[in-house]
Amino acid sequence: MNLFRLVGDMAHLASFLVLLLKLLASRSANGISLKTQELFFLVFVTRYVDLFFHFVSLYNTLMKLLFLMFSGAIVYVIRFREPFRSTYDKSHDAFLHLKFAVLPCALLALV
C-alpha cells in the first residue's frame, strides 16, 4: 500500500464528510455550487466505470464506491431534499457547465 495514496484517499473522504456535515449542520445549501458537485459526480462515474469490469483490490473497489456514494449523496441532498433544495441559490451558480464543460469534453473524448 502506497502511503501517499492512503493519505490522499483519506483526505478526499474527509472533504466529502466535511461538506456533508456542513450541509446537515447548517440545514442550508447556501454557498455551495450544485453544478460543481454534479461535475464531480460525472467525473467519478466516468472515471470509475471500470469498477464493474476490472477488479484491482478490495481497497481500490471500496474507495471508488465510497467516492461515488458520497458524491452522489451530496448532489441528491442539494437537488432533491428540503430544506437544502430551497436554500440552494441558482442565481449565484451561473456557470454553464453543460455548454462549457460537459459537451466539449464529451466531444474531445470521441476524437
N, CA, C and O atoms as a Tinker XYZ file with bonds, in Angstrom:
   444  protein
     1  N      0.852000   -1.183000    0.000000    73     2
     2  CA     0.000000    0.000000    0.000000    64     1     3
     3  C      0.891000    1.237000    0.000000    63     2     4     5
     4  O      1.798000    1.369000    0.822000    81     3
     5  N      0.622000    2.118000   -0.916000    73     3     6
     6  CA     1.357000    3.370000   -1.031000    64     5     7
     7  C      0.840000    4.357000    0.016000    63     6     8     9
     8  O     -0.355000    4.649000    0.066000    81     7
     9  N      1.738000    4.862000    0.842000    73     7    10
    10  CA     1.357000    5.778000    1.915000    64     9    11
    11  C      0.743000    7.065000    1.369000    63    10    12    13
    12  O     -0.216000    7.587000    1.939000    81    11
    13  N      1.290000    7.576000    0.270000    73    11    14
    14  CA     0.764000    8.811000   -0.303000    64    13    15
    15  C     -0.658000    8.617000   -0.829000    63    14    16    17
    16  O     -1.494000    9.513000   -0.709000    81    15
    17  N     -0.929000    7.457000   -1.406000    73    15    18
    18  CA    -2.286000    7.183000   -1.885000    64    17    19
    19  C     -3.253000    7.095000   -0.713000    63    18    20    21
    20  O     -4.361000    7.629000   -0.768000    81    19
    21  N     -2.828000    6.425000    0.338000    73    19    22
    22  CA    -3.673000    6.290000    1.520000    64    21    23
    23  C     -3.999000    7.659000    2.121000    63    22    24    25
    24  O     -5.155000    7.943000    2.433000    81    23
    25  N     -2.990000    8.495000    2.282000    73    23    26
    26  CA    -3.205000    9.835000    2.844000    64    25    27
    27  C     -4.106000   10.659000    1.921000    63    26    28    29
    28  O     -5.000000   11.363000    2.392000    81    27
    29  N     -3.872000   10.573000    0.616000    73    27    30
    30  CA    -4.705000   11.302000   -0.343000    64    29    31
    31  C     -6.147000   10.843000   -0.324000    63    30    32    33
    32  O     -7.064000   11.663000   -0.349000    81    31
    33  N     -6.355000    9.530000   -0.280000    73    31    34
    34  CA    -7.718000    8.994000   -0.235000    64    33    35
    35  C     -8.438000    9.394000    1.048000    63    34    36    37
    36  O     -9.620000    9.736000    1.017000    81    35
    37  N     -7.732000    9.352000    2.174000    73    35    38
    38  CA    -8.356000    9.728000    3.442000    64    37    39
    39  C     -8.692000   11.224000    3.462000    63    38    40    41
    40  O     -9.730000   11.619000    3.992000    81    39
    41  N     -7.821000   12.049000    2.889000    73    39    42
    42  CA    -8.118000   13.483000    2.807000    64    41    43
    43  C     -9.329000   13.727000    1.912000    63    42    44    45
    44  O    -10.160000   14.588000    2.201000    81    43
    45  N     -9.424000   12.968000    0.827000    73    43    46
    46  CA   -10.556000   13.102000   -0.088000    64    45    47
    47  C    -11.860000   12.691000    0.604000    63    46    48    49
    48  O    -12.874000   13.379000    0.488000    81    47
    49  N    -11.824000   11.577000    1.318000    73    47    50
    50  CA   -13.011000   11.152000    2.067000    64    49    51
    51  C    -13.377000   12.173000    3.142000    63    50    52    53
    52  O    -14.554000   12.452000    3.366000    81    51
    53  N    -12.366000   12.724000    3.802000    73    51    54
    54  CA   -12.628000   13.739000    4.830000    64    53    55
    55  C    -13.299000   14.966000    4.220000    63    54    56    57
    56  O    -14.168000   15.572000    4.847000    81    55
    57  N    -12.904000   15.336000    3.006000    73    55    58
    58  CA   -13.526000   16.503000    2.366000    64    57    59
    59  C    -15.004000   16.255000    2.085000    63    58    60    61
    60  O    -15.825000   17.160000    2.238000    81    59
    61  N    -15.349000   15.034000    1.676000    73    59    62
    62  CA   -16.758000   14.694000    1.473000    64    61    63
    63  C    -17.520000   14.778000    2.795000    63    62    64    65
    64  O    -18.614000   15.339000    2.856000    81    63
    65  N    -16.934000   14.218000    3.844000    73    63    66
    66  CA   -17.602000   14.228000    5.143000    64    65    67
    67  C    -17.776000   15.649000    5.675000    63    66    68    69
    68  O    -18.825000   15.979000    6.229000    81    67
    69  N    -16.760000   16.483000    5.513000    73    67    70
    70  CA   -16.859000   17.871000    5.971000    64    69    71
    71  C    -17.991000   18.589000    5.241000    63    70    72    73
    72  O    -18.773000   19.311000    5.859000    81    71
    73  N    -18.078000   18.392000    3.927000    73    71    74
    74  CA   -19.140000   19.048000    3.160000    64    73    75
    75  C    -20.518000   18.540000    3.575000    63    74    76    77
    76  O    -21.440000   19.335000    3.761000    81    75
    77  N    -20.666000   17.237000    3.722000    73    75    78
    78  CA   -21.958000   16.688000    4.156000    64    77    79
    79  C    -22.326000   17.171000    5.560000    63    78    80    81
    80  O    -23.477000   17.524000    5.816000    81    79
    81  N    -21.353000   17.185000    6.463000    73    79    82
    82  CA   -21.627000   17.664000    7.816000    64    81    83
    83  C    -21.968000   19.150000    7.826000    63    82    84    85
    84  O    -22.818000   19.585000    8.604000    81    83
    85  N    -21.313000   19.933000    6.969000    73    83    86
    86  CA   -21.630000   21.361000    6.851000    64    85    87
    87  C    -23.062000   21.542000    6.373000    63    86    88    89
    88  O    -23.799000   22.380000    6.891000    81    87
    89  N    -23.450000   20.744000    5.371000    73    87    90
    90  CA   -24.822000   20.816000    4.868000    64    89    91
    91  C    -25.824000   20.478000    5.965000    63    90    92    93
    92  O    -26.794000   21.206000    6.177000    81    91
    93  N    -25.586000   19.376000    6.657000    73    91    94
    94  CA   -26.529000   18.921000    7.673000    64    93    95
    95  C    -26.570000   19.854000    8.878000    63    94    96    97
    96  O    -27.642000   20.095000    9.434000    81    95
    97  N    -25.421000   20.381000    9.287000    73    95    98
    98  CA   -25.384000   21.262000   10.458000    64    97    99
    99  C    -26.043000   22.606000   10.174000    63    98   100   101
   100  O    -26.754000   23.140000   11.026000    81    99
   101  N    -25.817000   23.150000    8.996000    73    99   102
   102  CA   -26.381000   24.466000    8.682000    64   101   103
   103  C    -27.800000   24.376000    8.133000    63   102   104   105
   104  O    -28.516000   25.376000    8.082000    81   103
   105  N    -28.203000   23.178000    7.726000    73   103   106
   106  CA   -29.518000   22.960000    7.115000    64   105   107
   107  C    -29.722000   23.884000    5.921000    63   106   108   109
   108  O    -30.835000   24.338000    5.653000    81   107
   109  N    -28.620000   24.157000    5.201000    73   107   110
   110  CA   -28.676000   25.078000    4.078000    64   109   111
   111  C    -27.616000   24.703000    3.048000    63   110   112   113
   112  O    -26.522000   24.256000    3.392000    81   111
   113  N    -27.967000   24.898000    1.771000    73   111   114
   114  CA   -27.015000   24.681000    0.682000    64   113   115
   115  C    -26.484000   26.006000    0.167000    63   114   116   117
   116  O    -25.877000   26.065000   -0.903000    81   115
   117  N    -26.708000   27.053000    0.915000    73   115   118
   118  CA   -26.257000   28.383000    0.523000    64   117   119
   119  C    -24.730000   28.405000    0.430000    63   118   120   121
   120  O    -24.035000   28.001000    1.362000    81   119
   121  N    -24.221000   28.885000   -0.710000    73   119   122
   122  CA   -22.782000   28.989000   -0.906000    64   121   123
   123  C    -22.136000   27.777000   -1.538000    63   122   124   125
   124  O    -20.927000   27.776000   -1.771000    81   123
   125  N    -22.914000   26.743000   -1.823000    73   123   126
   126  CA   -22.375000   25.530000   -2.439000    64   125   127
   127  C    -22.863000   25.455000   -3.876000    63   126   128   129
   128  O    -24.049000   25.641000   -4.150000    81   127
   129  N    -21.948000   25.182000   -4.784000    73   127   130
   130  CA   -22.293000   25.089000   -6.197000    64   129   131
   131  C    -22.770000   23.676000   -6.530000    63   130   132   133
   132  O    -21.987000   22.726000   -6.520000    81   131
   133  N    -24.047000   23.554000   -6.822000    73   131   134
   134  CA   -24.590000   22.264000   -7.234000    64   133   135
   135  C    -23.974000   21.817000   -8.548000    63   134   136   137
   136  O    -23.708000   20.631000   -8.743000    81   135
   137  N    -23.749000   22.754000   -9.441000    73   135   138
   138  CA   -23.175000   22.403000  -10.745000    64   137   139
   139  C    -21.776000   21.812000  -10.590000    63   138   140   141
   140  O    -21.421000   20.872000  -11.302000    81   139
   141  N    -20.990000   22.343000   -9.682000    73   139   142
   142  CA   -19.666000   21.780000   -9.428000    64   141   143
   143  C    -19.782000   20.379000   -8.859000    63   142   144   145
   144  O    -19.030000   19.486000   -9.249000    81   143
   145  N    -20.710000   20.181000   -7.947000    73   143   146
   146  CA   -20.895000   18.855000   -7.361000    64   145   147
   147  C    -21.379000   17.858000   -8.412000    63   146   148   149
   148  O    -20.985000   16.692000   -8.391000    81   147
   149  N    -22.232000   18.315000   -9.330000    73   147   150
   150  CA   -22.679000   17.443000  -10.423000    64   149   151
   151  C    -21.518000   17.079000  -11.338000    63   150   152   153
   152  O    -21.425000   15.943000  -11.803000    81   151
   153  N    -20.638000   18.031000  -11.599000    73   151   154
   154  CA   -19.458000   17.734000  -12.420000    64   153   155
   155  C    -18.536000   16.744000  -11.718000    63   154   156   157
   156  O    -18.004000   15.838000  -12.359000    81   155
   157  N    -18.339000   16.905000  -10.402000    73   155   158
   158  CA   -17.549000   15.929000   -9.651000    64   157   159
   159  C    -18.161000   14.539000   -9.781000    63   158   160   161
   160  O    -17.452000   13.564000  -10.029000    81   159
   161  N    -19.481000   14.452000   -9.613000    73   159   162
   162  CA   -20.151000   13.162000   -9.711000    64   161   163
   163  C    -19.986000   12.560000  -11.102000    63   162   164   165
   164  O    -19.729000   11.364000  -11.234000    81   163
   165  N    -20.130000   13.376000  -12.130000    73   163   166
   166  CA   -19.944000   12.908000  -13.503000    64   165   167
   167  C    -18.517000   12.410000  -13.722000    63   166   168   169
   168  O    -18.308000   11.387000  -14.374000    81   167
   169  N    -17.547000   13.123000  -13.185000    73   167   170
   170  CA   -16.151000   12.690000  -13.298000    64   169   171
   171  C    -15.962000   11.336000  -12.633000    63   170   172   173
   172  O    -15.332000   10.450000  -13.210000    81   171
   173  N    -16.495000   11.161000  -11.428000    73   171   174
   174  CA   -16.326000    9.888000  -10.733000    64   173   175
   175  C    -17.034000    8.751000  -11.458000    63   174   176   177
   176  O    -16.494000    7.649000  -11.553000    81   175
   177  N    -18.233000    9.005000  -11.970000    73   175   178
   178  CA   -18.969000    7.959000  -12.697000    64   177   179
   179  C    -18.190000    7.513000  -13.925000    63   178   180   181
   180  O    -18.052000    6.315000  -14.169000    81   179
   181  N    -17.683000    8.461000  -14.696000    73   179   182
   182  CA   -16.949000    8.089000  -15.912000    64   181   183
   183  C    -15.563000    7.537000  -15.592000    63   182   184   185
   184  O    -15.069000    6.654000  -16.293000    81   183
   185  N    -14.946000    8.044000  -14.556000    73   183   186
   186  CA   -13.599000    7.587000  -14.197000    64   185   187
   187  C    -13.612000    6.173000  -13.630000    63   186   188   189
   188  O    -12.677000    5.404000  -13.854000    81   187
   189  N    -14.659000    5.832000  -12.905000    73   187   190
   190  CA   -14.707000    4.544000  -12.226000    64   189   191
   191  C    -15.624000    3.544000  -12.915000    63   190   192   193
   192  O    -16.095000    2.606000  -12.272000    81   191
   193  N    -15.888000    3.719000  -14.201000    73   191   194
   194  CA   -16.733000    2.781000  -14.933000    64   193   195
   195  C    -16.083000    1.394000  -14.990000    63   194   196   197
   196  O    -16.779000    0.392000  -15.152000    81   195
   197  N    -14.766000    1.334000  -14.858000    73   195   198
   198  CA   -14.065000    0.049000  -14.870000    64   197   199
   199  C    -14.330000   -0.774000  -13.617000    63   198   200   201
   200  O    -13.954000   -1.944000  -13.552000    81   199
   201  N    -14.959000   -0.183000  -12.644000    73   199   202
   202  CA   -15.250000   -0.869000  -11.387000    64   201   203
   203  C    -16.011000   -2.176000  -11.608000    63   202   204   205
   204  O    -15.823000   -3.139000  -10.865000    81   203
   205  N    -16.864000   -2.209000  -12.623000    73   203   206
   206  CA   -17.692000   -3.382000  -12.875000    64   205   207
   207  C    -17.018000   -4.407000  -13.779000    63   206   208   209
   208  O    -17.547000   -5.501000  -13.975000    81   207
   209  N    -15.853000   -4.063000  -14.333000    73   207   210
   210  CA   -15.193000   -4.948000  -15.290000    64   209   211
   211  C    -13.808000   -5.407000  -14.862000    63   210   212   213
   212  O    -13.316000   -6.422000  -15.355000    81   211
   213  N    -13.170000   -4.675000  -13.952000    73   211   214
   214  CA   -11.781000   -4.961000  -13.619000    64   213   215
   215  C    -11.571000   -4.823000  -12.115000    63   214   216   217
   216  O    -11.699000   -3.729000  -11.566000    81   215
   217  N    -11.253000   -5.924000  -11.452000    73   215   218
   218  CA   -11.004000   -5.901000  -10.007000    64   217   219
   219  C     -9.512000   -5.730000   -9.760000    63   218   220   221
   220  O     -8.698000   -6.500000  -10.271000    81   219
   221  N     -9.155000   -4.711000   -8.971000    73   219   222
   222  CA    -7.752000   -4.478000   -8.623000    64   221   223
   223  C     -7.487000   -4.952000   -7.200000    63   222   224   225
   224  O     -6.600000   -5.773000   -6.963000    81   223
   225  N     -8.261000   -4.431000   -6.263000    73   223   226
   226  CA    -8.126000   -4.832000   -4.864000    64   225   227
   227  C     -9.388000   -4.421000   -4.122000    63   226   228   229
   228  O    -10.175000   -3.609000   -4.609000    81   227
   229  N     -9.566000   -4.985000   -2.956000    73   227   230
   230  CA   -10.723000   -4.628000   -2.141000    64   229   231
   231  C    -10.655000   -3.152000   -1.739000    63   230   232   233
   232  O    -11.668000   -2.453000   -1.755000    81   231
   233  N     -9.465000   -2.685000   -1.380000    73   231   234
   234  CA    -9.287000   -1.280000   -1.008000    64   233   235
   235  C     -9.678000   -0.366000   -2.166000    63   234   236   237
   236  O    -10.428000    0.591000   -1.973000    81   235
   237  N     -9.183000   -0.652000   -3.354000    73   235   238
   238  CA    -9.466000    0.164000   -4.535000    64   237   239
   239  C    -10.969000    0.192000   -4.828000    63   238   240   241
   240  O    -11.535000    1.254000   -5.087000    81   239
   241  N    -11.598000   -0.955000   -4.787000    73   239   242
   242  CA   -13.035000   -1.044000   -5.039000    64   241   243
   243  C    -13.824000   -0.273000   -3.985000    63   242   244   245
   244  O    -14.767000    0.449000   -4.312000    81   243
   245  N    -13.437000   -0.427000   -2.726000    73   243   246
   246  CA   -14.129000    0.267000   -1.639000    64   245   247
   247  C    -13.995000    1.784000   -1.769000    63   246   248   249
   248  O    -14.972000    2.510000   -1.587000    81   247
   249  N    -12.804000    2.261000   -2.079000    73   247   250
   250  CA   -12.600000    3.710000   -2.234000    64   249   251
   251  C    -13.426000    4.257000   -3.397000    63   250   252   253
   252  O    -14.042000    5.315000   -3.276000    81   251
   253  N    -13.440000    3.550000   -4.509000    73   251   254
   254  CA   -14.227000    4.002000   -5.660000    64   253   255
   255  C    -15.710000    4.067000   -5.312000    63   254   256   257
   256  O    -16.396000    5.029000   -5.658000    81   255
   257  N    -16.197000    3.040000   -4.629000    73   255   258
   258  CA   -17.607000    3.030000   -4.238000    64   257   259
   259  C    -17.928000    4.158000   -3.255000    63   258   260   261
   260  O    -18.977000    4.793000   -3.362000    81   259
   261  N    -17.036000    4.407000   -2.307000    73   259   262
   262  CA   -17.263000    5.494000   -1.350000    64   261   263
   263  C    -17.263000    6.857000   -2.038000    63   262   264   265
   264  O    -18.097000    7.705000   -1.724000    81   263
   265  N    -16.332000    7.077000   -2.979000    73   263   266
   266  CA   -16.298000    8.347000   -3.702000    64   265   267
   267  C    -17.583000    8.540000   -4.498000    63   266   268   269
   268  O    -18.151000    9.632000   -4.505000    81   267
   269  N    -18.044000    7.487000   -5.167000    73   267   270
   270  CA   -19.296000    7.568000   -5.923000    64   269   271
   271  C    -20.482000    7.831000   -4.995000    63   270   272   273
   272  O    -21.338000    8.667000   -5.286000    81   271
   273  N    -20.518000    7.114000   -3.887000    73   271   274
   274  CA   -21.634000    7.222000   -2.954000    64   273   275
   275  C    -21.707000    8.620000   -2.327000    63   274   276   277
   276  O    -22.771000    9.239000   -2.310000    81   275
   277  N    -20.589000    9.110000   -1.820000    73   275   278
   278  CA   -20.592000   10.429000   -1.187000    64   277   279
   279  C    -20.899000   11.532000   -2.190000    63   278   280   281
   280  O    -21.673000   12.442000   -1.896000    81   279
   281  N    -20.303000   11.456000   -3.360000    73   279   282
   282  CA   -20.543000   12.472000   -4.380000    64   281   283
   283  C    -22.006000   12.463000   -4.813000    63   282   284   285
   284  O    -22.621000   13.521000   -4.946000    81   283
   285  N    -22.561000   11.281000   -5.034000    73   283   286
   286  CA   -23.971000   11.162000   -5.387000    64   285   287
   287  C    -24.887000   11.643000   -4.273000    63   286   288   289
   288  O    -25.919000   12.261000   -4.535000    81   287
   289  N    -24.514000   11.361000   -3.035000    73   287   290
   290  CA   -25.329000   11.793000   -1.897000    64   289   291
   291  C    -25.366000   13.314000   -1.789000    63   290   292   293
   292  O    -26.411000   13.889000   -1.484000    81   291
   293  N    -24.242000   13.962000   -2.034000    73   291   294
   294  CA   -24.194000   15.424000   -1.969000    64   293   295
   295  C    -25.104000   16.026000   -3.036000    63   294   296   297
   296  O    -25.869000   16.949000   -2.756000    81   295
   297  N    -25.021000   15.503000   -4.255000    73   295   298
   298  CA   -25.882000   16.001000   -5.339000    64   297   299
   299  C    -27.347000   15.751000   -5.000000    63   298   300   301
   300  O    -28.184000   16.635000   -5.182000    81   299
   301  N    -27.662000   14.562000   -4.512000    73   299   302
   302  CA   -29.043000   14.221000   -4.165000    64   301   303
   303  C    -29.594000   15.160000   -3.087000    63   302   304   305
   304  O    -30.704000   15.676000   -3.215000    81   303
   305  N    -28.821000   15.372000   -2.039000    73   303   306
   306  CA   -29.281000   16.211000   -0.927000    64   305   307
   307  C    -29.565000   17.635000   -1.397000    63   306   308   309
   308  O    -30.600000   18.210000   -1.061000    81   307
   309  N    -28.640000   18.202000   -2.177000    73   307   310
   310  CA   -28.830000   19.590000   -2.613000    64   309   311
   311  C    -29.969000   19.703000   -3.626000    63   310   312   313
   312  O    -30.732000   20.668000   -3.588000    81   311
   313  N    -30.092000   18.746000   -4.516000    73   311   314
   314  CA   -31.075000   18.846000   -5.599000    64   313   315
   315  C    -32.492000   18.460000   -5.166000    63   314   316   317
   316  O    -33.457000   19.054000   -5.647000    81   315
   317  N    -32.639000   17.482000   -4.271000    73   315   318
   318  CA   -33.968000   16.924000   -4.020000    64   317   319
   319  C    -34.484000   17.045000   -2.589000    63   318   320   321
   320  O    -35.694000   16.950000   -2.384000    81   319
   321  N    -33.638000   17.248000   -1.604000    73   319   322
   322  CA   -34.092000   17.241000   -0.211000    64   321   323
   323  C    -34.336000   18.647000    0.311000    63   322   324   325
   324  O    -33.574000   19.571000    0.023000    81   323
   325  N    -35.392000   18.796000    1.071000    73   323   326
   326  CA   -35.660000   20.059000    1.764000    64   325   327
   327  C    -34.982000   20.000000    3.124000    63   326   328   329
   328  O    -34.903000   18.917000    3.704000    81   327
   329  N    -34.504000   21.080000    3.646000    73   327   330
   330  CA   -34.562000   22.467000    3.201000    64   329   331
   331  C    -33.428000   22.854000    2.246000    63   330   332   333
   332  O    -33.328000   24.011000    1.839000    81   331
   333  N    -32.582000   21.897000    1.893000    73   331   334
   334  CA   -31.414000   22.207000    1.063000    64   333   335
   335  C    -31.817000   22.677000   -0.332000    63   334   336   337
   336  O    -31.216000   23.594000   -0.893000    81   335
   337  N    -32.828000   22.044000   -0.869000    73   335   338
   338  CA   -33.293000   22.394000   -2.218000    64   337   339
   339  C    -33.744000   23.851000   -2.297000    63   338   340   341
   340  O    -33.430000   24.553000   -3.257000    81   339
   341  N    -34.467000   24.290000   -1.303000    73   339   342
   342  CA   -34.990000   25.660000   -1.333000    64   341   343
   343  C    -33.938000   26.701000   -0.939000    63   342   344   345
   344  O    -34.107000   27.884000   -1.236000    81   343
   345  N    -32.855000   26.281000   -0.278000    73   343   346
   346  CA   -31.814000   27.242000    0.099000    64   345   347
   347  C    -30.699000   27.324000   -0.935000    63   346   348   349
   348  O    -29.824000   28.184000   -0.842000    81   347
   349  N    -30.729000   26.436000   -1.913000    73   347   350
   350  CA   -29.741000   26.493000   -2.993000    64   349   351
   351  C    -30.079000   27.678000   -3.889000    63   350   352   353
   352  O    -31.221000   27.812000   -4.329000    81   351
   353  N    -29.109000   28.534000   -4.165000    73   351   354
   354  CA   -29.335000   29.761000   -4.931000    64   353   355
   355  C    -28.814000   29.600000   -6.356000    63   354   356   357
   356  O    -27.617000   29.741000   -6.610000    81   355
   357  N    -29.727000   29.304000   -7.286000    73   355   358
   358  CA   -29.350000   29.106000   -8.691000    64   357   359
   359  C    -28.751000   30.352000   -9.318000    63   358   360   361
   360  O    -27.902000   30.255000  -10.204000    81   359
   361  N    -29.181000   31.511000   -8.870000    73   359   362
   362  CA   -28.706000   32.750000   -9.495000    64   361   363
   363  C    -27.210000   32.982000   -9.268000    63   362   364   365
   364  O    -26.560000   33.642000  -10.077000    81   363
   365  N    -26.667000   32.453000   -8.189000    73   363   366
   366  CA   -25.234000   32.590000   -7.927000    64   365   367
   367  C    -24.428000   31.426000   -8.499000    63   366   368   369
   368  O    -23.197000   31.448000   -8.465000    81   367
   369  N    -25.096000   30.435000   -9.011000    73   367   370
   370  CA   -24.439000   29.266000   -9.605000    64   369   371
   371  C    -24.659000   29.334000  -11.112000    63   370   372   373
   372  O    -25.369000   28.508000  -11.685000    81   371
   373  N    -24.045000   30.323000  -11.740000    73   371   374
   374  CA   -24.380000   30.670000  -13.120000    64   373   375
   375  C    -23.471000   30.045000  -14.175000    63   374   376   377
   376  O    -23.643000   30.327000  -15.360000    81   375
   377  N    -22.520000   29.216000  -13.789000    73   375   378
   378  CA   -21.626000   28.595000  -14.764000    64   377   379
   379  C    -22.425000   27.658000  -15.670000    63   378   380   381
   380  O    -23.175000   26.813000  -15.181000    81   379
   381  N    -22.269000   27.800000  -16.959000    73   379   382
   382  CA   -22.979000   26.954000  -17.927000    64   381   383
   383  C    -22.193000   25.660000  -18.118000    63   382   384   385
   384  O    -21.508000   25.475000  -19.124000    81   383
   385  N    -22.304000   24.775000  -17.138000    73   383   386
   386  CA   -21.466000   23.580000  -17.119000    64   385   387
   387  C    -21.726000   22.633000  -18.279000    63   386   388   389
   388  O    -20.794000   21.980000  -18.748000    81   387
   389  N    -22.943000   22.538000  -18.749000    73   387   390
   390  CA   -23.204000   21.663000  -19.894000    64   389   391
   391  C    -22.570000   22.216000  -21.163000    63   390   392   393
   392  O    -21.982000   21.476000  -21.952000    81   391
   393  N    -22.697000   23.515000  -21.347000    73   391   394
   394  CA   -22.203000   24.144000  -22.570000    64   393   395
   395  C    -20.679000   24.241000  -22.604000    63   394   396   397
   396  O    -20.070000   24.007000  -23.647000    81   395
   397  N    -20.061000   24.582000  -21.482000    73   395   398
   398  CA   -18.629000   24.856000  -21.483000    64   397   399
   399  C    -17.767000   23.748000  -20.884000    63   398   400   401
   400  O    -16.542000   23.824000  -20.970000    81   399
   401  N    -18.354000   22.748000  -20.294000    73   399   402
   402  CA   -17.543000   21.685000  -19.695000    64   401   403
   403  C    -17.931000   20.303000  -20.211000    63   402   404   405
   404  O    -17.086000   19.584000  -20.745000    81   403
   405  N    -19.178000   19.931000  -20.060000    73   403   406
   406  CA   -19.583000   18.562000  -20.377000    64   405   407
   407  C    -19.548000   18.288000  -21.876000    63   406   408   409
   408  O    -18.917000   17.322000  -22.304000    81   407
   409  N    -20.204000   19.108000  -22.675000    73   407   410
   410  CA   -20.243000   18.855000  -24.122000    64   409   411
   411  C    -18.866000   18.913000  -24.785000    63   410   412   413
   412  O    -18.542000   18.011000  -25.557000    81   411
   413  N    -18.041000   19.931000  -24.522000    73   411   414
   414  CA   -16.707000   19.920000  -25.140000    64   413   415
   415  C    -15.866000   18.713000  -24.730000    63   414   416   417
   416  O    -15.160000   18.138000  -25.559000    81   415
   417  N    -15.936000   18.334000  -23.476000    73   415   418
   418  CA   -15.169000   17.172000  -23.017000    64   417   419
   419  C    -15.687000   15.885000  -23.650000    63   418   420   421
   420  O    -14.902000   15.010000  -24.014000    81   419
   421  N    -17.003000   15.770000  -23.782000    73   419   422
   422  CA   -17.576000   14.584000  -24.426000    64   421   423
   423  C    -17.157000   14.508000  -25.888000    63   422   424   425
   424  O    -16.830000   13.430000  -26.384000    81   423
   425  N    -17.165000   15.635000  -26.576000    73   423   426
   426  CA   -16.729000   15.652000  -27.976000    64   425   427
   427  C    -15.247000   15.322000  -28.101000    63   426   428   429
   428  O    -14.858000   14.563000  -28.988000    81   427
   429  N    -14.425000   15.873000  -27.235000    73   427   430
   430  CA   -12.991000   15.580000  -27.275000    64   429   431
   431  C    -12.697000   14.121000  -26.929000    63   430   432   433
   432  O    -11.725000   13.549000  -27.423000    81   431
   433  N    -13.523000   13.526000  -26.095000    73   431   434
   434  CA   -13.326000   12.119000  -25.746000    64   433   435
   435  C    -13.567000   11.208000  -26.941000    63   434   436   437
   436  O    -13.006000   10.114000  -27.013000    81   435
   437  N    -14.393000   11.651000  -27.872000    73   435   438
   438  CA   -14.686000   10.840000  -29.055000    64   437   439
   439  C    -13.595000   10.932000  -30.113000    63   438   440   441
   440  O    -13.512000   10.079000  -30.996000    81   439
   441  N    -12.771000   11.951000  -30.030000    73   439   442
   442  CA   -11.721000   12.157000  -31.039000    64   441   443
   443  C    -10.551000   11.232000  -30.805000    63   442   444
   444  O     -9.577000   11.266000  -31.556000    81   443
